[in-house]
Amino acid sequence: MAVLDILTLPDERLRQVSQSVTRFDAELRAFVADLEETRLAGPAAVGIAAPQVGRFERIVIVDVSGKKGVANHGHLVLVNPEITHWEGFEVGREGCLSVPDFTGNVIRATRIRLAARDPHGAELQFEMEGFEARAVQHEMDHLDGLLFVDRVVSRRTDLFQRKVYQKGGPTR
């Protein structure tokens, strides 16, 4: 496994729309392992999408199980994910490995129904809510060339400089 380089703004490749995965083979699963290694190397990253490392296929990984009190489905590898239903909306603060210097307030659906495949091609179905639903929506935006900064209501009032802490304090 390898930690891959993460594309960051203003890299225009982050705006590229990803293609559906058509081959569910050992190479795909090896890439997913590298993508997970990259997520784990990031600062408290709960998700990552293939376009963030320059592979423009519809693959995301989300794992919010480390967040206390958050309903979740554990570690998810979602290939060709599609939201089939959504309801409600809520504003929440988001950050991103590809936008390391900022966080922002973004409106997302509070509940979603999701269809996807796993890295072997098996069909998956999930109903999600709260933080897990937000994280999946955030990662899926990458598949369409969108970043959370594109969804903030106002760059003047809803985009915030990320704090950088000294060694020994909280991490970003």
Secondary structure, DSSP 8 states (H G I E B T S, - for coil): --------TT-GGGG---B-----SHHHHHHHHHHHHHHHHSSS-SEEEGGGGT--BSEEEE--TTSTT----SSEEEEEEEEEEEE--EEEEEEETTEEEEEEEEEE-SEEEEEEE-TT--EEEEEEEHHHHHHHHHHHHHHTT--GGGTBS-TTTSEEE-----TTS---
